[in-house]
Amino acid sequence: MYLVLLFAFAAQAQDRVVSGKVTSKDDGSPIPGANVVLKGTSNGTVTSADGTYRLNVPAAGGVLVFS
């Protein structure tokens, strides 16, 4: 599976809200149900029917893992 990732960052208190859309590299169609997790934590979410997600992450940052 190939993914194209788009990120938007917004500061919010001590955390950031990271949002984006997971799409297919082949045809750009959204990928619903993809897991998005902050590496090393149980903090995560699943993409919606249109491939979008929103996730709170520490202001210090981190690595997102997509599966």
CNS distance restraints for C-alpha pairs under 8 A (distance, minus, plus):
assign (resid   1 and name CA) (resid  24 and name CA) 7.40 0.50 0.50
assign (resid   2 and name CA) (resid  24 and name CA) 5.65 0.50 0.50
assign (resid   2 and name CA) (resid  25 and name CA) 5.19 0.50 0.50
assign (resid   2 and name CA) (resid  26 and name CA) 7.32 0.50 0.50
assign (resid   3 and name CA) (resid  22 and name CA) 6.14 0.50 0.50
assign (resid   3 and name CA) (resid  23 and name CA) 5.47 0.50 0.50
assign (resid   3 and name CA) (resid  24 and name CA) 5.08 0.50 0.50
assign (resid   3 and name CA) (resid  25 and name CA) 5.45 0.50 0.50
assign (resid   4 and name CA) (resid  21 and name CA) 7.99 0.50 0.50
assign (resid   4 and name CA) (resid  22 and name CA) 5.93 0.50 0.50
assign (resid   4 and name CA) (resid  23 and name CA) 5.29 0.50 0.50
assign (resid   4 and name CA) (resid  24 and name CA) 6.27 0.50 0.50
assign (resid   4 and name CA) (resid  25 and name CA) 5.75 0.50 0.50
assign (resid   4 and name CA) (resid  28 and name CA) 7.92 0.50 0.50
assign (resid   5 and name CA) (resid  20 and name CA) 6.76 0.50 0.50
assign (resid   5 and name CA) (resid  21 and name CA) 6.12 0.50 0.50
assign (resid   5 and name CA) (resid  22 and name CA) 5.35 0.50 0.50
assign (resid   5 and name CA) (resid  23 and name CA) 6.94 0.50 0.50
assign (resid   6 and name CA) (resid  19 and name CA) 7.87 0.50 0.50
assign (resid   6 and name CA) (resid  20 and name CA) 4.90 0.50 0.50
assign (resid   6 and name CA) (resid  21 and name CA) 5.67 0.50 0.50
assign (resid   6 and name CA) (resid  22 and name CA) 7.20 0.50 0.50
assign (resid   7 and name CA) (resid  18 and name CA) 6.56 0.50 0.50
assign (resid   7 and name CA) (resid  19 and name CA) 5.62 0.50 0.50
assign (resid   7 and name CA) (resid  20 and name CA) 4.62 0.50 0.50
assign (resid   7 and name CA) (resid  21 and name CA) 7.52 0.50 0.50
assign (resid   8 and name CA) (resid  18 and name CA) 5.82 0.50 0.50
assign (resid   8 and name CA) (resid  19 and name CA) 5.35 0.50 0.50
assign (resid   8 and name CA) (resid  20 and name CA) 6.20 0.50 0.50
assign (resid   9 and name CA) (resid  16 and name CA) 6.58 0.50 0.50
assign (resid   9 and name CA) (resid  17 and name CA) 5.99 0.50 0.50
assign (resid   9 and name CA) (resid  18 and name CA) 5.05 0.50 0.50
assign (resid   9 and name CA) (resid  19 and name CA) 6.85 0.50 0.50
assign (resid  10 and name CA) (resid  16 and name CA) 5.62 0.50 0.50
assign (resid  10 and name CA) (resid  17 and name CA) 5.45 0.50 0.50
assign (resid  10 and name CA) (resid  18 and name CA) 6.87 0.50 0.50
assign (resid  11 and name CA) (resid  15 and name CA) 6.54 0.50 0.50
assign (resid  11 and name CA) (resid  16 and name CA) 4.65 0.50 0.50
assign (resid  11 and name CA) (resid  17 and name CA) 6.65 0.50 0.50
assign (resid  11 and name CA) (resid  59 and name CA) 7.54 0.50 0.50
assign (resid  12 and name CA) (resid  16 and name CA) 5.30 0.50 0.50
assign (resid  12 and name CA) (resid  17 and name CA) 6.90 0.50 0.50
assign (resid  14 and name CA) (resid  58 and name CA) 6.60 0.50 0.50
assign (resid  14 and name CA) (resid  59 and name CA) 5.68 0.50 0.50
assign (resid  15 and name CA) (resid  56 and name CA) 6.21 0.50 0.50
assign (resid  15 and name CA) (resid  57 and name CA) 5.52 0.50 0.50
assign (resid  15 and name CA) (resid  58 and name CA) 4.49 0.50 0.50
assign (resid  15 and name CA) (resid  59 and name CA) 4.70 0.50 0.50
assign (resid  16 and name CA) (resid  56 and name CA) 5.55 0.50 0.50
assign (resid  16 and name CA) (resid  57 and name CA) 5.28 0.50 0.50
assign (resid  16 and name CA) (resid  58 and name CA) 6.06 0.50 0.50
assign (resid  16 and name CA) (resid  59 and name CA) 5.49 0.50 0.50
assign (resid  17 and name CA) (resid  54 and name CA) 6.49 0.50 0.50
assign (resid  17 and name CA) (resid  55 and name CA) 5.51 0.50 0.50
assign (resid  17 and name CA) (resid  56 and name CA) 4.50 0.50 0.50
assign (resid  17 and name CA) (resid  57 and name CA) 6.29 0.50 0.50
assign (resid  18 and name CA) (resid  54 and name CA) 5.57 0.50 0.50
assign (resid  18 and name CA) (resid  55 and name CA) 5.18 0.50 0.50
assign (resid  18 and name CA) (resid  56 and name CA) 6.20 0.50 0.50
assign (resid  18 and name CA) (resid  57 and name CA) 6.97 0.50 0.50
assign (resid  19 and name CA) (resid  52 and name CA) 7.23 0.50 0.50
assign (resid  19 and name CA) (resid  53 and name CA) 5.38 0.50 0.50
assign (resid  19 and name CA) (resid  54 and name CA) 4.21 0.50 0.50
assign (resid  19 and name CA) (resid  55 and name CA) 6.31 0.50 0.50
assign (resid  20 and name CA) (resid  52 and name CA) 5.55 0.50 0.50
assign (resid  20 and name CA) (resid  53 and name CA) 5.62 0.50 0.50
assign (resid  20 and name CA) (resid  54 and name CA) 6.84 0.50 0.50
assign (resid  21 and name CA) (resid  30 and name CA) 7.27 0.50 0.50
assign (resid  21 and name CA) (resid  47 and name CA) 7.77 0.50 0.50
assign (resid  21 and name CA) (resid  50 and name CA) 7.82 0.50 0.50
assign (resid  21 and name CA) (resid  51 and name CA) 5.17 0.50 0.50
assign (resid  21 and name CA) (resid  52 and name CA) 4.15 0.50 0.50
assign (resid  21 and name CA) (resid  53 and name CA) 6.30 0.50 0.50
assign (resid  22 and name CA) (resid  30 and name CA) 5.97 0.50 0.50
assign (resid  22 and name CA) (resid  31 and name CA) 5.68 0.50 0.50
assign (resid  22 and name CA) (resid  32 and name CA) 7.90 0.50 0.50
assign (resid  22 and name CA) (resid  34 and name CA) 7.68 0.50 0.50
assign (resid  22 and name CA) (resid  47 and name CA) 7.47 0.50 0.50
assign (resid  22 and name CA) (resid  51 and name CA) 5.13 0.50 0.50
assign (resid  22 and name CA) (resid  52 and name CA) 6.35 0.50 0.50
assign (resid  23 and name CA) (resid  28 and name CA) 5.27 0.50 0.50
assign (resid  23 and name CA) (resid  29 and name CA) 5.34 0.50 0.50
assign (resid  23 and name CA) (resid  30 and name CA) 4.28 0.50 0.50
assign (resid  23 and name CA) (resid  31 and name CA) 5.30 0.50 0.50
assign (resid  23 and name CA) (resid  51 and name CA) 6.58 0.50 0.50
assign (resid  24 and name CA) (resid  28 and name CA) 4.72 0.50 0.50
assign (resid  24 and name CA) (resid  29 and name CA) 5.36 0.50 0.50
assign (resid  24 and name CA) (resid  30 and name CA) 6.35 0.50 0.50
assign (resid  24 and name CA) (resid  31 and name CA) 6.64 0.50 0.50
assign (resid  30 and name CA) (resid  49 and name CA) 7.69 0.50 0.50
assign (resid  30 and name CA) (resid  50 and name CA) 5.51 0.50 0.50
assign (resid  30 and name CA) (resid  51 and name CA) 4.60 0.50 0.50
assign (resid  30 and name CA) (resid  52 and name CA) 7.95 0.50 0.50
assign (resid  31 and name CA) (resid  47 and name CA) 7.32 0.50 0.50
assign (resid  31 and name CA) (resid  49 and name CA) 7.47 0.50 0.50
assign (resid  31 and name CA) (resid  50 and name CA) 7.03 0.50 0.50
assign (resid  31 and name CA) (resid  51 and name CA) 4.77 0.50 0.50
assign (resid  32 and name CA) (resid  46 and name CA) 7.76 0.50 0.50
assign (resid  32 and name CA) (resid  47 and name CA) 5.21 0.50 0.50
assign (resid  32 and name CA) (resid  48 and name CA) 5.28 0.50 0.50
assign (resid  32 and name CA) (resid  49 and name CA) 4.69 0.50 0.50
assign (resid  32 and name CA) (resid  50 and name CA) 6.12 0.50 0.50
assign (resid  32 and name CA) (resid  51 and name CA) 4.66 0.50 0.50
assign (resid  32 and name CA) (resid  52 and name CA) 7.78 0.50 0.50
assign (resid  33 and name CA) (resid  46 and name CA) 5.39 0.50 0.50
assign (resid  33 and name CA) (resid  47 and name CA) 4.98 0.50 0.50
assign (resid  33 and name CA) (resid  48 and name CA) 6.32 0.50 0.50
assign (resid  33 and name CA) (resid  49 and name CA) 7.22 0.50 0.50
assign (resid  33 and name CA) (resid  51 and name CA) 7.47 0.50 0.50
assign (resid  34 and name CA) (resid  46 and name CA) 5.45 0.50 0.50
assign (resid  34 and name CA) (resid  47 and name CA) 5.28 0.50 0.50
assign (resid  34 and name CA) (resid  51 and name CA) 7.70 0.50 0.50
assign (resid  34 and name CA) (resid  66 and name CA) 6.81 0.50 0.50
assign (resid  34 and name CA) (resid  67 and name CA) 5.74 0.50 0.50
assign (resid  35 and name CA) (resid  44 and name CA) 7.24 0.50 0.50
assign (resid  35 and name CA) (resid  45 and name CA) 6.03 0.50 0.50
assign (resid  35 and name CA) (resid  46 and name CA) 4.63 0.50 0.50
assign (resid  35 and name CA) (resid  47 and name CA) 6.63 0.50 0.50
assign (resid  35 and name CA) (resid  65 and name CA) 7.82 0.50 0.50
assign (resid  35 and name CA) (resid  66 and name CA) 5.58 0.50 0.50
assign (resid  35 and name CA) (resid  67 and name CA) 5.13 0.50 0.50
assign (resid  36 and name CA) (resid  44 and name CA) 5.43 0.50 0.50
assign (resid  36 and name CA) (resid  45 and name CA) 5.32 0.50 0.50
assign (resid  36 and name CA) (resid  46 and name CA) 5.93 0.50 0.50
assign (resid  36 and name CA) (resid  47 and name CA) 7.42 0.50 0.50
assign (resid  36 and name CA) (resid  53 and name CA) 7.89 0.50 0.50
assign (resid  36 and name CA) (resid  64 and name CA) 6.47 0.50 0.50
assign (resid  36 and name CA) (resid  65 and name CA) 5.69 0.50 0.50
assign (resid  36 and name CA) (resid  66 and name CA) 4.78 0.50 0.50
assign (resid  36 and name CA) (resid  67 and name CA) 6.79 0.50 0.50
assign (resid  37 and name CA) (resid  41 and name CA) 7.35 0.50 0.50
assign (resid  37 and name CA) (resid  42 and name CA) 6.95 0.50 0.50
assign (resid  37 and name CA) (resid  43 and name CA) 5.81 0.50 0.50
assign (resid  37 and name CA) (resid  44 and name CA) 3.97 0.50 0.50
assign (resid  37 and name CA) (resid  45 and name CA) 6.43 0.50 0.50
assign (resid  37 and name CA) (resid  64 and name CA) 5.58 0.50 0.50
assign (resid  37 and name CA) (resid  65 and name CA) 5.24 0.50 0.50
assign (resid  37 and name CA) (resid  66 and name CA) 6.72 0.50 0.50
assign (resid  38 and name CA) (resid  42 and name CA) 7.14 0.50 0.50
assign (resid  38 and name CA) (resid  43 and name CA) 5.64 0.50 0.50
assign (resid  38 and name CA) (resid  44 and name CA) 6.04 0.50 0.50
assign (resid  38 and name CA) (resid  57 and name CA) 7.28 0.50 0.50
assign (resid  38 and name CA) (resid  62 and name CA) 6.64 0.50 0.50
assign (resid  38 and name CA) (resid  63 and name CA) 5.85 0.50 0.50
assign (resid  38 and name CA) (resid  64 and name CA) 4.71 0.50 0.50
assign (resid  38 and name CA) (resid  65 and name CA) 6.29 0.50 0.50
assign (resid  39 and name CA) (resid  62 and name CA) 7.05 0.50 0.50
assign (resid  39 and name CA) (resid  63 and name CA) 5.49 0.50 0.50
assign (resid  39 and name CA) (resid  64 and name CA) 5.77 0.50 0.50
assign (resid  39 and name CA) (resid  65 and name CA) 6.01 0.50 0.50
assign (resid  44 and name CA) (resid  55 and name CA) 6.73 0.50 0.50
assign (resid  45 and name CA) (resid  53 and name CA) 7.06 0.50 0.50
assign (resid  45 and name CA) (resid  54 and name CA) 7.49 0.50 0.50
assign (resid  45 and name CA) (resid  55 and name CA) 6.72 0.50 0.50
assign (resid  46 and name CA) (resid  53 and name CA) 6.72 0.50 0.50
assign (resid  47 and name CA) (resid  51 and name CA) 5.00 0.50 0.50
assign (resid  47 and name CA) (resid  52 and name CA) 5.15 0.50 0.50
assign (resid  47 and name CA) (resid  53 and name CA) 4.90 0.50 0.50
assign (resid  48 and name CA) (resid  52 and name CA) 5.44 0.50 0.50
assign (resid  48 and name CA) (resid  53 and name CA) 6.53 0.50 0.50
assign (resid  57 and name CA) (resid  61 and name CA) 6.49 0.50 0.50
assign (resid  57 and name CA) (resid  62 and name CA) 7.27 0.50 0.50
assign (resid  58 and name CA) (resid  62 and name CA) 7.34 0.50 0.50
